[in-house]
Every structure is written in structure tokens, then in C-alpha cells.
């Protein structure tokens, strides 16, 4: 009876010397591997712990109830045998045990070839110690061994189905003679894995995949913004990333790839061959034997193609990089292959600095003077990959003067349109892009070398080559960020070429690349006008019309980019006036139709466009007469509740600009603009607050009635006093002070002054007099003078607590004060003499000395006012 008191075997389990118990054995062929750690299905497990992988005998001590010990036998692949020892085993028992120990386990079944994967599933080596003729995973050469063979461990022999197993007595078995194993058939030679650089250049130039969009998130080994690892099949384009569309398929393929012992053995042999190749290359590099050297280089290229990272590590560890510099000579036929190896090795980040330290930059730069296109191609790839995201590589190329040579090549080759030449041009553009990316000094150096006109000419000639075009666009995007590049761009026909290229593109990614170039270029007024004349605005309007009703994320983004670029073009005075066309232009009419739209992006763009059109009085008067104000007020009403800050800010900006002409103020006030603007008085958004204050200040300019009406609005004045303390937002604080001053200056109303004094606004006006801006100082002094003239008794305490007299003394004593500031300060001093407390402060500070010096001031008005002020002070004293 079996027990659970199992222990490990105490002796070797694989011989008949362990005991001769008698038992019946039930044999059965199982399709499982004999080295499996679990019993075949249908057999009871021998205990809680799994049996060992080979045949073994387990012994259990007698239990406490006095039962006899139990032997459990796990015959690998035969079955599980439970033996209960008899007190006196008889001959039948011993005979059965002899048969059991002589039983031959079934052979290893090799998995059949899977039609879905076309690969052999992994199998472990044959390592049954008890199998006749098998050892160390080798096949048996005897007839009995061959009968059960399924295949050799390397997986190269064809599949042979196993024969039926028969267990024979020992004396009847065929003896195995020690014969050598049959030779395994040689594997078929794989296709040439040498990169396509050895093939003619025209072969790989026709079908070029799309370049990555400029400035992705660097992620791992992929290029950073504006940089590109230069590959061989398509120069200057990074290897394609695996998409996440089919993760299950990719994971299955990966598991099959790395689990196969045959593949592992092949990779292992390749690594061994690589070590031998590196040793041989050290010898042949010294002897300069062309044939042997070329064979070694081919092996290195093949290894780099199969496993770039591990091969690069081996190359770095072998010290072979230092020998490459001596092989980079123009006269050698192996120069292109050496440069190709450097380009492949430099794809790994950890290999770029070793390439620089090995002194490879200088010979590579010298190879740029070669006449061989293949050498130029591989040299450009090598230098471009070394410069990729490597400060050391860029500095080394800069010191060697490689950039100027590449630019000279671009100039000389740009007019040739054959595919091989276009591929070379693409590599050179990619090299310059990696060389100058995110380095302002290197970019400025390229600009001084004249790279911009060269690239523009290149784009105009080769605009049909997608790869070369994208390299030029990425280079333009990097260079256009510098202010010094704008003049060079303006001197070329970049606008015509970009618009011509834009009209051809229908894909979102390609248009996005062009947008990213146009945005920084359009900051220059001359280029703005060139783009307008080239017809870019019509293209943008067409995109808006196509994408306005789409909900796709790409279409929404493209709509926003097109409308924003449209507004950017209107920032130039000449370009804006050309598009306005006296208010009858097609562009202006299309922009007006955006304001009533339900699309927030179009509403924003339309309001901003109106604000930019309203930059001269003629345009403002025309738009107000044609009902633009009513459309903007309706737009504001639609965004009072939802609080769309961008649309509110844009509409208020347009109203502020329209209110600047004097003839428009009364029209806008009668249209109810003031009431529409005051609805946003509760807004907590600084941009909206800033434009609201500016609009009100423009509306009350020279409008006494409107200024008095707003000055009596207690809620408005209290809100202004509150915003005067908004130190976190200087614009809001400054506009609040200016509006307080404007209410007093334009209304000249005692009621307005009383409202401001009661709300605590006097101290802010006194502080405004110390502003760094002369115009704000002057506005504050005029308002304070009106307060002192109209309501001095009401404001006396506030003026005294704000230390107005001390501030006036500093302004007069400061030689840097503007003449108007000195003049208005003396006028204010005379007005303050009506207050006893303030008069006393004036006498204590000895104003007479300061004022008497101003009698000789170069400004006649200041000198005249100084004489009058001196007389007044003398009389009052």
C-alpha cells in the first residue's frame, strides 16, 4: 500500500543492484518526453514531490501502524510502479524485477513541423543515460538506435517517425557497436545578409519609406526631435517601430524565434565565428590582404545585420575600432565597407563616443572629398549616425570641417536628378540635420556657410522625391527658429516652394511638417507678404472648409493649425492690408463668416482676425459701419455663461481696437458695447480682465458723459480698486490704475471723485505717480491735480496718508524726470497749498530751493511754471 512518507533515494537509482523485488509491470507508450518532471496522464502521482527526470527507485520507511515499506519506481516513459516488499521475495518477484530493469524506454518523439509557423517547435537534447547508443545529444549509429531515431539535436536531419518499441530480454538485444554518428546534412546557405550598400545605389533609392515626423518623444533608441539615425535601405530614416496593432502576433513570433535550440545554436556558432573573424581581421588589417580583408568585413556586416548590439559590443571589446582609421583610405576597395560598418555600429548610443575616441572622424571627413559615390554614401551615413544625439561627435565633425564639405557637395550635386544622386543628397541632408540639431552655435555656423539657399534650391529641384523633401523640411524647421536665418529665407523663393509643396500634399503628417516650417517663417513680415502673394491663404481657407465639420482628432488639429497660421499672416501690416482689400476681399468676407459659426476654433480665429484687421482707422471705421460690432457683441453674449476664455479675450481685443478712432466711440457706446463688456466684470481670468479694462478706457476717451456714467458705478470702481492690488498680474494692475485716472480726467466730475475716494482709490493714484512709465506718471499727476482742485477737502486725509508731498519733492529733485512730470508736479503743489496740513509739509521740505533751480530749465514751460510756483510758495510762506 502506498504511503505519503516519501524521502529522496539513498543510493544510485539506475542499477539492478538496488534490490530485486517482485512485481507486475504495466508498460505503456506515452507521447510525452521522457525527461518530463511529471508522470504521464492516467498514472497516479508517486507522491507530493515530482519524480526526478530519469529512472529512479524510492524507498519509504514502515509507517507507525507497522505496515511494510513501499518502493515506488518511476521508469522514465514506462510508467509508475508501486512495489510492496514481501518478507520473503520469491523467484517470480526477482524475474519480474529483472524484466523491469531491462525494459527499454520509448524513444524521443520530435515535434512535427507546424504548418502555421513553418518552424520546428523546440525540443531538448537527447540525454537519456539508459538509452543504448545515445549520449550527449548525439544520434545512435546502430540499427537498434536508428530504428527509434527522430532527429539529431541540431535540428538539421529530416524528421523520421519513431518505430514501435519492443522490450526484449537482455540476451536477445542487439549489441551496439561504437560507430561514429552519421553526418548531419549541412544547412542551406542563407541569403546574403550584407546591407544593401554593396548593391548599386539606384536599387534602394526608388522606394523610400516616410521619414519620422520631426520632433518625436525621444523614446529609447529612436531619434530625438529633429534627429535621424541614418539607415542603409533609406538613408537618414530610423528603423520602423513595431506598432501595437497586433501584440499577440508579435509576442508569438518572438517566443518562437528565441525558443528554438537550432536557432540558439546557430547564433552561438555565429558569435564564435565573429570572434574568429575579429582575430583574423586584426592580422589582415596589418598585412593589407585585400581578399582576406574583404571577407572579414563581409562577416562583420552580416553579424551586424543579425544582431547589431551584441556585435557592436564585441567590436568594442576587441579593440578593432582603432584599426578602422588605418583602413579608411581612398585607394582601398574596402573603404566603403569599413565606413558601412562604422555607420551600423554608430546606431548604438554607447558606440558613438568610442568612435570619436578611436580617431575615426578625421579620416571619415577626408573621405568626403572622394569621387566614389558609394564611399560618399557610407561616409555620410557614418558621420550622421555619430553626430546623432552626441555632443562629442558634433564637436569632432565641427573641428574637422566636415559641414562645409557637405554643403559644397550639396551645391554641386543639387541639379542632378538621378536616383543614386538623390539618395546621396538625402544622406548629406540627414547628416547636417543631426550635426546642427538643438545647437544654436552650429546652426548659426551653417547659416553663415550659406546652407539655406542651397537647401531651398534643392527643394525646388527635387520636390518629387519624398525622402529628400522631408529631410529639407526638417532642416528648415531647425534653422527657422533662429532670428538670423529669417533674412536669408526672405532672400530666397522659400514661400513659393513651400506653397507649391503644400498644394501637393494630402496626408496629415506631411502637412503638419510643412506647418511646422511655416509657423516660424511667418514671424517675419517680408515672408508673410511672400506667403500671401504665393497663395497660401487660399490653401488655408480650403482646409478650414474641408475640416470644419469633422470630429476626427487629426482633422481638428489641422483646422486649428490652419486657422492659427491664417491669423499669424495678418500680423504684418502689408500682408493684412493686401488681404483686407478695402473690406471687399474674399479672405475678409470668409473670415466674417467664421464669427457666427458654432465651432469655437473658428469663432476664436475670426475674432482675432477682426482684431488684426482693425489696426488702422480706415479699416476700423469701415468695419463699424458694416455691423461688425453687433456680431462681436452677439459672440460675447454666447460666451458669458460657458466662460470660454480664449473667445472672450479675442472678442474684447477686437472691440478695443475698433474703439480707438474717435468717430467710432459714440457709435459703439450707442450700440451698447459698455453694457456688453461689463457683463464680464466678475471674470477671474487675467487675460479677460486686461482686455475688458482696455476696452472701457478706449470707449470713455474724450467721452465725458460715458466717463461720468461709469465713474458713478460703485461696483465697477470697487472692482478697479481691487484689481489695482493685483501684483501678480502687472498688466491688470496697470490698466486698472489708468482706468481710474481716465474716469477722473475725462469726466471732471465731483461725484466721480467722491466715489473713487470712498472706494479707497486715492492711494493707488499716488502710487501710480511713481511708475516707471512716463505716460502713467503724467496721467496720475493730472488726475491728482483735478482731485486737489475739485475735492481737496474730501481727499485731504488720503493724500496725506499716501505721502504725496514727499513723492512730489523726489520727482522735482530727480534730474531724470521728464519735463511734463516736473511741470505737472509744480501745478499739483500749488493746488495742495489750500490744505493746511499739506501746506505745512510743503514748507518743511524746503520746496523753494528745488523750484528755484528749475527756473533755468531748458524747457520754457517748465521754467515759466517754476517762476510761478516760486512766487506762490514765497507768498504763502
ChimeraX attribute file (.defattr): number of C-alpha atoms within 10 A of each C-alpha:
attribute: neighborCount
match mode: 1-to-1
recipient: residues
	/A:1	11
	/A:2	16
	/A:3	16
	/A:4	11
	/A:5	14
	/A:6	18
	/A:7	12
	/A:8	13
	/A:9	12
	/A:10	10
	/A:11	12
	/A:12	11
	/A:13	16
	/A:14	15
	/A:15	14
	/A:16	13
	/A:17	8
	/A:18	13
	/A:19	12
	/A:20	18
	/A:21	21
	/A:22	21
	/A:23	19
	/A:24	15
	/A:25	17
	/A:26	10
	/A:27	16
	/A:28	13
	/A:29	14
	/A:30	16
	/A:31	14
	/A:32	15
	/A:33	19
	/A:34	25
	/A:35	18
	/A:36	15
	/A:37	14
	/A:38	16
	/A:39	24
	/A:40	21
	/A:41	11
	/A:42	7
	/A:43	11
	/A:44	12
	/A:45	15
	/A:46	21
	/A:47	14
	/A:48	9
	/A:49	13
	/A:50	12
	/A:51	24
	/A:52	15
	/A:53	18
	/A:54	20
	/A:55	22
	/A:56	20
	/A:57	25
	/A:58	20
	/A:59	18
	/A:60	19
	/A:61	15
	/A:62	13
	/A:63	13
	/A:64	6
	/A:65	6
	/A:66	8
	/A:67	12
	/A:68	16
	/A:69	18
	/A:70	22
	/A:71	22
	/A:72	21
	/A:73	21
	/A:74	23
	/A:75	24
	/A:76	25
	/A:77	26
	/A:78	23
	/A:79	22
	/A:80	21
	/A:81	21
	/A:82	20
	/A:83	21
	/A:84	18
	/A:85	17
	/A:86	13
	/A:87	7
	/A:88	8
	/A:89	13
	/A:90	12
	/A:91	12
	/A:92	13
	/A:93	17
	/A:94	16
	/A:95	15
	/A:96	17
	/A:97	20
	/A:98	18
	/A:99	16
	/A:100	22
	/A:101	15
	/A:102	16
	/A:103	19
	/A:104	20
	/A:105	23
	/A:106	24
	/A:107	23
	/A:108	23
	/A:109	20
	/A:110	22
	/A:111	14
	/A:112	12
	/A:113	12
	/A:114	10
	/A:115	8
	/A:116	6
	/A:117	11
	/A:118	8
	/A:119	13
	/A:120	17
	/A:121	17
	/A:122	17
	/A:123	18
	/A:124	13
	/A:125	16
	/A:126	21
	/A:127	17
	/A:128	21
	/A:129	13
	/A:130	17
	/A:131	15
	/A:132	15
	/A:133	22
	/A:134	18
	/A:135	15
	/A:136	11
	/A:137	14
	/A:138	18
	/A:139	23
	/A:140	25
	/A:141	19
	/A:142	18
	/A:143	14
	/A:144	16
	/A:145	17
	/A:146	16
	/A:147	17
	/A:148	20
	/A:149	22
	/A:150	21
	/A:151	23
	/A:152	21
	/A:153	20
	/A:154	17
	/A:155	22
	/A:156	14
	/A:157	16
	/A:158	11
	/A:159	16
	/A:160	15
	/A:161	15
	/A:162	17
	/A:163	14
	/A:164	10
	/A:165	14
	/A:166	10
	/A:167	15
	/A:168	13
	/A:169	12
	/A:170	13
	/A:171	7
	/A:172	8
	/A:173	10
	/A:174	13
	/A:175	13
	/A:176	14
	/A:177	11
	/A:178	10
	/A:179	10
	/A:180	11
	/A:181	14
	/A:182	12
	/A:183	9
	/A:184	15
	/A:185	10
	/A:186	8
	/A:187	9
	/A:188	7
	/A:189	6
	/A:190	6
	/A:191	6
	/A:192	9
	/A:193	14
	/A:194	19
	/A:195	19
	/A:196	14
	/A:197	18
	/A:198	12
	/A:199	11
	/A:200	12
	/A:201	20
	/A:202	13
	/A:203	13
	/A:204	18
	/A:205	21
	/A:206	16
	/A:207	12
	/A:208	16
	/A:209	15
	/A:210	15
	/A:211	22
	/A:212	23
	/A:213	14
	/A:214	23
	/A:215	16
	/A:216	13
	/A:217	10
	/A:218	11
	/A:219	8
	/A:220	7
	/A:221	12
	/A:222	18
	/A:223	22
	/A:224	20
	/A:225	19
	/A:226	22
	/A:227	34
	/A:228	30
	/A:229	30
	/A:230	31
	/A:231	22
	/A:232	21
	/A:233	19
	/A:234	22
	/A:235	31
	/A:236	30
	/A:237	24
	/A:238	21
	/A:239	19
	/A:240	11
	/A:241	7
	/A:242	9
	/A:243	8
	/A:244	8
	/A:245	8
	/A:246	9
	/A:247	11
	/A:248	10
	/A:249	9
	/A:250	13
	/A:251	11
	/A:252	11
	/A:253	12
	/A:254	11
	/A:255	10
	/A:256	15
	/A:257	15
	/A:258	12
	/A:259	13
	/A:260	18
	/A:261	19
	/A:262	18
	/A:263	16
	/A:264	14
	/A:265	14
	/A:266	13
	/A:267	15
	/A:268	12
	/A:269	12
	/A:270	16
	/A:271	17
	/A:272	11
	/A:273	15
	/A:274	20
	/A:275	16
	/A:276	12
	/A:277	19
	/A:278	20
	/A:279	14
	/A:280	14
	/A:281	22
	/A:282	17
	/A:283	14
	/A:284	17
	/A:285	18
	/A:286	12
	/A:287	11
	/A:288	14
	/A:289	11
	/A:290	14
	/A:291	11
	/A:292	16
	/A:293	21
	/A:294	19
	/A:295	14
	/A:296	22
	/A:297	20
	/A:298	22
	/A:299	18
	/A:300	25
	/A:301	23
	/A:302	20
	/A:303	22
	/A:304	20
	/A:305	15
	/A:306	15
	/A:307	12
	/A:308	18
	/A:309	19
	/A:310	13
	/A:311	21
	/A:312	23
	/A:313	14
	/A:314	15
	/A:315	18
	/A:316	17
	/A:317	10
	/A:318	14
	/A:319	14
	/A:320	17
	/A:321	21
	/A:322	16
	/A:323	16
	/A:324	22
	/A:325	19
	/A:326	14
	/A:327	22
	/A:328	24
	/A:329	18
	/A:330	18
	/A:331	9
	/A:332	11
	/A:333	15
	/A:334	21
	/A:335	23
	/A:336	25
	/A:337	25
	/A:338	25
	/A:339	28
	/A:340	27
	/A:341	22
	/A:342	27
	/A:343	25
	/A:344	27
	/A:345	27
	/A:346	27
	/A:347	25
	/A:348	18
	/A:349	16
	/A:350	14
	/A:351	21
	/A:352	26
	/A:353	16
	/A:354	18
	/A:355	22
	/A:356	21
	/A:357	15
	/A:358	16
	/A:359	17
	/A:360	24
	/A:361	25
	/A:362	17
	/A:363	18
	/A:364	26
	/A:365	22
	/A:366	17
	/A:367	23
	/A:368	21
	/A:369	15
	/A:370	15
	/A:371	10
	/A:372	12
	/A:373	17
	/A:374	22
	/A:375	26
	/A:376	24
	/A:377	26
	/A:378	31
	/A:379	32
	/A:380	33
	/A:381	30
	/A:382	31
	/A:383	32
	/A:384	33
	/A:385	31
	/A:386	37
	/A:387	30
	/A:388	29
	/A:389	22
	/A:390	16
	/A:391	14
	/A:392	15
	/A:393	25
	/A:394	27
	/A:395	15
	/A:396	21
	/A:397	21
	/A:398	17
	/A:399	12
	/A:400	17
	/A:401	14
	/A:402	25
	/A:403	24
	/A:404	17
	/A:405	14
	/A:406	22
	/A:407	21
	/A:408	14
	/A:409	17
	/A:410	21
	/A:411	16
	/A:412	11
	/A:413	15
	/A:414	19
	/A:415	15
	/A:416	14
	/A:417	13
	/A:418	10
	/A:419	16
	/A:420	20
	/A:421	19
	/A:422	24
	/A:423	27
	/A:424	25
	/A:425	27
	/A:426	28
	/A:427	31
	/A:428	29
	/A:429	27
	/A:430	31
	/A:431	31
	/A:432	27
	/A:433	27
	/A:434	31
	/A:435	30
	/A:436	25
	/A:437	23
	/A:438	17
	/A:439	14
	/A:440	14
	/A:441	10
	/A:442	18
	/A:443	25
	/A:444	17
	/A:445	16
	/A:446	20
	/A:447	17
	/A:448	13
	/A:449	15
	/A:450	15
	/A:451	23
	/A:452	25
	/A:453	18
	/A:454	17
	/A:455	23
	/A:456	20
	/A:457	19
	/A:458	22
	/A:459	23
	/A:460	19
	/A:461	16
	/A:462	18
	/A:463	19
	/A:464	12
	/A:465	19
	/A:466	18
	/A:467	26
	/A:468	26
	/A:469	22
	/A:470	24
	/A:471	30
	/A:472	22
	/A:473	23
	/A:474	28
	/A:475	26
	/A:476	24
	/A:477	24
	/A:478	25
	/A:479	28
	/A:480	24
	/A:481	17
	/A:482	15
	/A:483	14
	/A:484	14
	/A:485	19
	/A:486	21
	/A:487	13
	/A:488	17
	/A:489	21
	/A:490	17
	/A:491	12
	/A:492	16
	/A:493	17
	/A:494	25
	/A:495	25
	/A:496	18
	/A:497	18
	/A:498	22
	/A:499	19
	/A:500	16
	/A:501	18
	/A:502	19
	/A:503	12
	/A:504	12
	/A:505	12
	/A:506	9
	/A:507	8
	/A:508	12
	/A:509	16
	/A:510	19
	/A:511	18
	/A:512	19
	/A:513	19
	/A:514	20
	/A:515	20
	/A:516	18
	/A:517	21
	/A:518	23
	/A:519	18
	/A:520	19
	/A:521	28
	/A:522	24
	/A:523	18
	/A:524	18
	/A:525	19
	/A:526	18
	/A:527	25
	/A:528	26
	/A:529	21
	/A:530	18
	/A:531	24
	/A:532	22
	/A:533	15
	/A:534	17
	/A:535	15
	/A:536	22
	/A:537	20
	/A:538	14
	/A:539	13
	/A:540	20
	/A:541	17
	/A:542	11
	/A:543	17
	/A:544	20
	/A:545	10
	/A:546	12
	/A:547	17
	/A:548	18
	/A:549	12
	/A:550	11
	/A:551	9
	/A:552	10
	/A:553	9
	/A:554	14
	/A:555	18
	/A:556	17
	/A:557	13
	/A:558	22
	/A:559	24
	/A:560	19
	/A:561	19
	/A:562	23
	/A:563	22
	/A:564	19
	/A:565	19
	/A:566	24
	/A:567	22
	/A:568	19
	/A:569	27
	/A:570	26
	/A:571	20
	/A:572	20
	/A:573	16
	/A:574	16
	/A:575	20
	/A:576	23
	/A:577	18
	/A:578	16
	/A:579	21
	/A:580	18
	/A:581	13
	/A:582	13
	/A:583	17
	/A:584	10
	/A:585	13
	/A:586	12
	/A:587	17
	/A:588	19
	/A:589	12
	/A:590	12
	/A:591	21
	/A:592	18
	/A:593	12
	/A:594	19
	/A:595	26
	/A:596	16
	/A:597	15
	/A:598	10
	/A:599	12
	/A:600	16
	/A:601	20
	/A:602	23
	/A:603	25
	/A:604	26
	/A:605	26
	/A:606	29
	/A:607	29
	/A:608	27
	/A:609	28
	/A:610	28
	/A:611	23
	/A:612	23
	/A:613	25
	/A:614	25
	/A:615	18
	/A:616	15
	/A:617	17
	/A:618	12
	/A:619	19
	/A:620	25
	/A:621	18
	/A:622	16
	/A:623	19
	/A:624	19
	/A:625	11
	/A:626	11
	/A:627	10
	/A:628	18
	/A:629	22
	/A:630	15
	/A:631	15
	/A:632	25
	/A:633	19
	/A:634	14
	/A:635	20
	/A:636	23
	/A:637	14
	/A:638	15
	/A:639	16
	/A:640	15
	/A:641	9
	/A:642	7
	/A:643	14
	/A:644	14
	/A:645	16
	/A:646	18
	/A:647	24
	/A:648	26
	/A:649	22
	/A:650	25
	/A:651	30
	/A:652	28
	/A:653	23
	/A:654	26
	/A:655	30
	/A:656	21
	/A:657	21
	/A:658	31
	/A:659	30
	/A:660	21
	/A:661	15
	/A:662	16
	/A:663	13
	/A:664	19
	/A:665	21
	/A:666	14
	/A:667	15
	/A:668	18
	/A:669	16
	/A:670	9
	/A:671	14
	/A:672	13
	/A:673	21
	/A:674	18
	/A:675	11
	/A:676	15
	/A:677	20
	/A:678	15
	/A:679	13
	/A:680	19
	/A:681	15
	/A:682	10
	/A:683	15
	/A:684	9
	/A:685	12
	/A:686	19
	/A:687	18
	/A:688	23
	/A:689	23
	/A:690	22
	/A:691	24
	/A:692	27
	/A:693	25
	/A:694	22
	/A:695	24
	/A:696	24
	/A:697	22
	/A:698	21
	/A:699	25
	/A:700	25
	/A:701	20
	/A:702	15
	/A:703	17
	/A:704	17
	/A:705	13
	/A:706	20
	/A:707	25
	/A:708	21
	/A:709	13
	/A:710	20
	/A:711	26
	/A:712	18
	/A:713	13
	/A:714	15
	/A:715	13
	/A:716	16
	/A:717	25
	/A:718	17
	/A:719	14
	/A:720	24
	/A:721	22
	/A:722	15
	/A:723	21
	/A:724	24
	/A:725	16
	/A:726	15
	/A:727	11
	/A:728	9
	/A:729	14
	/A:730	15
	/A:731	17
	/A:732	25
	/A:733	23
	/A:734	20
	/A:735	22
	/A:736	27
	/A:737	25
	/A:738	24
	/A:739	24
	/A:740	27
	/A:741	26
	/A:742	24
	/A:743	29
	/A:744	26
	/A:745	23
	/A:746	19
	/A:747	23
	/A:748	18
	/A:749	21
	/A:750	15
	/A:751	15
	/A:752	23
	/A:753	31
	/A:754	18
	/A:755	17
	/A:756	25
	/A:757	19
	/A:758	15
	/A:759	17
	/A:760	17
	/A:761	23
	/A:762	27
	/A:763	17
	/A:764	19
	/A:765	25
	/A:766	24
	/A:767	16
	/A:768	22
	/A:769	26
	/A:770	18
	/A:771	14
	/A:772	9
	/A:773	10
	/A:774	15
	/A:775	13
	/A:776	19
	/A:777	22
	/A:778	22
	/A:779	24
	/A:780	29
	/A:781	27
	/A:782	21
	/A:783	26
	/A:784	29
	/A:785	23
	/A:786	20
	/A:787	28
	/A:788	23
	/A:789	15
	/A:790	16
	/A:791	17
	/A:792	20
	/A:793	13
	/A:794	15
	/A:795	20
	/A:796	21
	/A:797	14
	/A:798	18
	/A:799	21
	/A:800	15
	/A:801	10
	/A:802	17
	/A:803	16
	/A:804	22
	/A:805	23
	/A:806	13
	/A:807	15
	/A:808	24
	/A:809	20
	/A:810	13
	/A:811	19
	/A:812	23
	/A:813	16
	/A:814	12
	/A:815	10
	/A:816	9
	/A:817	13
	/A:818	14
	/A:819	18
	/A:820	17
	/A:821	22
	/A:822	28
	/A:823	22
	/A:824	23
	/A:825	25
	/A:826	26
	/A:827	18
	/A:828	24
	/A:829	23
	/A:830	20
	/A:831	19
	/A:832	24
	/A:833	19
	/A:834	16
	/A:835	14
	/A:836	11
	/A:837	13
	/A:838	20
	/A:839	19
	/A:840	13
	/A:841	18
	/A:842	22
	/A:843	15
	/A:844	9
	/A:845	13
	/A:846	12
	/A:847	21
	/A:848	18
	/A:849	11
	/A:850	17
	/A:851	24
	/A:852	16
	/A:853	14
	/A:854	21
	/A:855	20
	/A:856	14
	/A:857	14
	/A:858	10
	/A:859	13
	/A:860	12
	/A:861	14
	/A:862	22
	/A:863	21
	/A:864	15
	/A:865	20
	/A:866	25
	/A:867	16
	/A:868	17
	/A:869	23
	/A:870	21
	/A:871	14
	/A:872	15
	/A:873	19
	/A:874	11
	/A:875	8
	/A:876	11
	/A:877	11
